[in-house]
C-alpha cells in the first residue's frame, strides 16, 4: 500500500507519515482528542493539542490526564519526552503537517445540528493553512459536512482542495470506559475528498489503529457513523418500550431479554434504562433526521425512537412516586437519593446524561434531591450546583427513596438493599433481590 501512497500523494508528506516524522495537531482535547493525541505520541509523532480550555492545557503541561481511559504513566512519559504538549495558541497550526479536528457537535434546543465548534475550528485553520497540509475531520456530523461546509471554508483562502491541501474524514468511535475496545483495536473508517487525501489519512491512522477501513467518499463515512448510533438508539427505544409494557403485564423485562439472547443468531440484546446519554446516541440520530427533512423526507422510526427514549426520565420520576406511595408519602418534600449520575457505568461522563433530567423532574415535583457518584464529584442542574454525598448509613436510611440511575460496579448493592426504605432500580443492578422494597423500571 505504501508505494501507492507515495506515488499518489507525493513523497514529502507521505514519507513523513511513514517514518512518524509528520507534525500532528489535535484540535479539541476531550474524550476523543486527548486519547488520539496520546496514541500518536506513543507512535513516535510530535503532537500538539489545541484547546480553548486553559485548565486542560495546564493539566497536560503537568503530565496529568483528565480522561479515565488514558493510562496515566504512559501519558506522563509522552509529555516528559516532549512528544505531546498542549496550547491555547492557534498559531501552532502554521507549523504542523496534519491537523485533526475533534470538537463537539451538539444539537440546538430544536434538535438541529450545531456546527459552531466546527466553524470555529475551521477559522483557526484557515488563517494558518499552508500548502501540503492534511486536514482531517473526526467530529460526528451529518452526511455532506466535510465537502459542503468544511471544504468551502478552507478554500476561501484561495487554496484548492486536492491541489494545495488535502481534506479527509474519519469518524471517531470512542466508547468511554470500554475495557475491551479502544482506539487501537477498533477498526478506523477513513475517507477523503480525493484518493490522495484518503490514502494519506489511512497511512497516518495505521500508526494508531490495527485496522483501517477506507471508503469511497466522506458522505459514506459520515453516514456510517450515524447508522451505527441510530441502530443503537432505535434498539434501546424498543427495549424501553418493551420494558414498560412488560412492567404493566408483570413480566421481568431483563429476564425476558436474557432468555431471548440465548438464541445464537438473529438477536442482539439491548436493555432498558432511564434514558440515553453520552455525546453520540442522543444526538446523532437527530442529525440524520434533520438531513432527511432537507430531502423532503421524515425519519419516522428514528423520531419515534427519540420520543420514547426522551420520555424515560419522566418514567423514572413516575416510578419514584409509585415507590413513595408504598410508604404513604408524596414526592413533595420527600428525600430522594440518586446513585450514579454519569450516563454509563464506571465513567465520570455527564454528557447528555438522563440523570440530569431526572434531577430536574424531581425538583419540579418538590422533592429534595441528593446524589452519590464516585466518578462525578459535582454536577450542575436547573437549580444550581450539587456535590456528591458520602454513601454512608445515614445517607441511605434518611432517604425516603433510593434510585439507582447508573449501575457502577463498585457500589455496595447488598448493603444498600438492606438499609434502604425502598429502591427504584432502573438498571437491574439488584437482579438477585426480589424484595418488595425494590421497584424496577
N, C-alpha and C positions, 0 to 999 in steps of 0.2 A: 504493500500500500504506500510506503514512504516514497519510493521513486516517482509514483504518480503524483503525489502531493508536491514534491519538489518541482516537477515539470510544470504542473498547472499553476501553482501558487507563486513560483519564483523562489529562488534558492535562499534569499536572506532570512525572511521570517520563518519559513518552513524549517530551515536548518536551526535557527534559534530555538524553535519549539522542540525539535528532535533532541537537542542536547540540553534542554531545560535552561537555556540562556535567555529566553524571552522574558522581558519585564512585564509583570501582570498586575493590573489594578482591579480590585473588587469594590464596586460602588454599592454600599449598603452592607452593614456588618451585623445583621440579625441572625435568625435561626438558619438562614440559607447561606448568607455571605461569609460569616466567620468560619464555619466548618470548611467551606470551599477554599477560603484563603489559607487556612491551616494545612489542608491537603496539598495544595500547590507548593507551599513552603516545604512540606515534608518531601515532596518530589524533587526538591532542589531548585525551584524557581525563586527569584527575588520578587516578593509580593508586597504591595502597599494597599492597605484598606482605606477607604474614604467613607466617612460618615459625618452627619451633622451633629451627632450626639457627643459632646465633649467628654461625658462620663465614660462612654465606650472607648473612646480614643485613649483616655488616661489609663483605663484598666488594661488595655492591650499593651501600652507602653510599659506597664509594670509587670507584664507577663502573666496577667490574671485573665482567665477565660470566664465569661458570664453565661456561657452556653453549656448546659449539662452534658451534652453528647460529646464534647471535646475532652480528650484526656489532658488533664492539667499539666502534667510533667512534659508531655510531648509539645504542648502549646508553648510552655515557658522556654523550652530548648530552642524552638524556632525563633522566638523573639530575641533570646540572648545571642543567637548566632547571626542576627541581623537579616535573616531571610524574610521576616514578617514584621511589618510596622504599620502604624495607622496614623491618620491625619484628618483634619477638617479642611485642609487647603486643597481645593480642586486643581491648582496649578501642577500638582504631581502628575496629572493625566498627560501633560505635554511630554513627559519623559518615558511613558510606557509603550510597549508594543501591542498589548491587548488589554481591553477593559471589559469586565463582565458586570452587567447591571443586575443587581439582586435587591431591588427596592420593593416595598409593599405595593400591592394593587388592591385596595379595598373597594367597597361599593358605597354609594351615597345612601341616604335615608330612603330614597325612592328606588333603591336596588338597581342603580345604574352604575356602569363602570366608572371608577375614579382613577384616572391615569395621571393625576397631578404629580406623583412621585417620579413617574417615567419622564414627564415633561421636564421636571427639574434636573433629573439626571442627564437628559439629552442636552439641556442648556449648558451644563458643566462641560460636557464632552465637546460640544460644538465650538466653544471658544479655544479648545486645545487640540482639536482634531488635526492630524498631520498625515501626510502620505505614508501608506503602508500599514496604518493602524487596523487592527481587527477589533470590532465591537460585537459583543455577544449579549443578547437579552436573555435573562433566565426568569424574570418575573412572570407569574401566571397571568394570562390575559386572553382576550377573545381572538379568534382567527382573523388575521389581517393586520394586527397591530404592528408587527415588525416592518412590514412593507408599506402600510398605509399611513402610519403615524411616525414611527422612528426614522425610517429611511428619508422621507421628505425633510424632516427636521435637520438631519445630518447633511443632506445635500444642499440645504440652504446656504451652506458655507461656500458653495461653488465646486466643492469636491464631488466626484461622481462615484457612486457605489459600484464596485467591481473594477474600477479603473484606479481610483486614488485610495480607497479604503475598502474594507470588506465588512459585511454585516451578516450575523448568524443568529439563530435562536435555538436554545436548548432548555427545555422546561425543567425546573427544579423538581425533585421527587423526594424531598426530605420528609421523614416521619419521625418527629421528635420523640425521644425515649425508646425507640425501637432498638432492642438489643441484638436483633438478628440481621436486619438490613440497614446498610449505611451507604454513604457515597461510593465507597469502593466496590461493593458487590451488588449495587442496584444498577441495572442497565441504563445507560445515558443516551437519550434520544437527542440527535443533533441534526440541524438543518441549516441551510444557508440561502441567502438571496441569489448567490451564484454557486456553481460547483466548487470554485476556488475557496469561497468562504466556508462551505460545508466541510471541505477536506482539511482546511486549517483548524477549524474548531474541533473536528474529530481528532486530529493529531494532538491537539492541546489536551483534550479531556482524557485521552488514553493514558496520560500520566497519572490520573487520579481515579479512573474507573476501569474495572476489569473488562467491561463490555460496552462498546459504543454502537449505537443503532442509528446509522444515517437514514434520513428520509428525504423525499424529493424536494420539499419546499417548506418554508416556515409555517404556512397555514396548516399543514398536516401535523407538525409538531405541536403547534398551539392547540389544535383540536384534540390531539391525543391526550394532552394533559386535562382538558375539560372533560373528555369522555371518562377518563379514569375516576375522577372525583364525582362526576354526575352519576356514574354507576353505583358508587358507594352511597351517595345522597339518596337515590331512589330506593335502594335496598334497605337502608336504615329506616326510611319512611315506611316501607312495607312492614318491617319488624315492629315499628312503633304502633302502626295501626292494628296489626295482628295482636300485639300486646294488650292494647286497650280492649279489643273485642274478647280476647281470652279472659281478661280480668272480669268482664261482665258475665262470662259463662262459667267462672270458677275453674278455669284451666291455667295451669302454670306454664307461662309462655317460654321460660328458659328450659324447662324440661322438654317441652314440645320441640324447640329448636334443636336441642341436643339429640333428640330422637331422630329428627329429620336428617341431621348431619351425619348419621351413621350410613346413609346412602353414599356409596363411593363415587358416584358420578351424578352430574346434573343438578347438584345443590351446593351452595356455598353459604355458611351461616353468617347472618348479621343479627345484631342484638338491639333491643330497645334501650332507651335511656332518657335522660332529662332534656335532650335536645342535642344538636350537633355543634361542634366548636372547632377551633383551630382556624388557620388562615385560609384553608382550601375548600373543605366540604361545604361550609355555609355560604361561600362566596362564588366559587367557580361555576356552579350550575346557573346562577343568575347572569353571569357574563354570557353564557351560551344563550339563555332565554332572551336577553337583550339583543343579541346579534340576530336571533331568529326574527324578531319584530322588524328589524331593518329589511328583512326579506319578505315582509308581509305574512309571516307565519307565527303561530303560537306554539311554544313548547309546553303543551298542556300537562303532560305527565310530570315534567320537571317542576312546573309551577305548583301542581297539586302536592307533590312530594315536599316542596318548600313550605307549603301551608301546614302540612302535618307536622313536620319537624319543628317549625316555628311555634307551634301550639304546645309543645311538650313542657316547657317551663310552667305554663298555666296549669297543665295537668298535675304537675308536681305540687303546686300550691293547693289544688283541689284535694290531692291525696293527704297533704298535711292537715287540711281542715277535717277530713274524714278521721284521721288518726286522733285529732283532738276531741272529736265528738265522742270517742270511746271514753274519754275522761270527763265528759260533760263540760268541755271547755270550747271557747270560740277562738278564732285566730287573733282577734283584737286583744292586745296586752299579753298574749302568750309569749313564752320564751322559747325561741327556736334555735337549736344549734346545728349548723351545717358542717358536715365532714367532707372536706375536699371542695375546692372551688376552681381548680385548673380544669381545662377541657378534657384531659385524659389522664389516666393513672400514671403515677411516678414521674411526672414532669411538673415544672412550675409555669407552664404556658397558659396565660389567661386570654389569649386572643379569641374573641367571639365566644367565650365560654358561656354555656347556658346557665351556669350558676349565677352569673351576674343578673340575668333576667329573673331567676327565681328569687334572688335577694330583693330586687325591686318590687316584684309581685307580692312578696310577704310584707314588705314595708307599706305598700299601698293598703293592705288589709289591716294595718295597725299592729303587726307583730313586732316583737323585739328580737332582732336577729344578731347572732354572733357566729363565728366560724372558726374551725381549726383546719389548717392545711400545712403540713411540714415543708412543702415546697413553695408556698406563697405567704411570706411574712406579712404582707399588707396588700390591700386592693382598694379600688375606688368604685363607688356605685352612685346612684342618684341622690343619696342622702349625704354623700361625702366619703372620706377615707375610713377604712376599717383595718384592724390589725388582728392577726391570728391569735386566738386564745390558747392557753395551755390545755392539753387534753388530760384533765385530772378528774377525780371522782366528783368534785364539787361542780365542775362544768357539766358533766353528764347528768347528775342527779337533780341539778337545779333547772335543767331544760324540760319544758313540757313535751317537747318532741325533738328527737334527733333525726336528721335527714342525711342519708349517705348519697352525696351527689357525684363524688369521684372515688372509685374503689382503690385507693392507694394500697400497695402491697404491705406496707409496714404499719397499718392501723390495727389495733388490738380488738378485732371484731368480737371474739368470745367475751372479752371483758366488757365491751360496750353493751352487748345484749343483756348481760347480767345486771347492769346498773341503770339502763335507760328505762324511762316510763313507757315509751313507745318509740318505735323506729320506722321511718319511711325509707325503704331500700329501693333506690332507682337503678341499681347496678347489679343486683343479685349477689351482693357481697356476703349476704347471710344465707346463702343457699342451703347450708346444713342446719338451719334453725327454722322450725315450724311453730315457734311460739306465737300465741295470739297477739302479742305486742308488736309483731312485725307486719307492717303494711307494705305490700310490694306494689311496684309501679303497674 
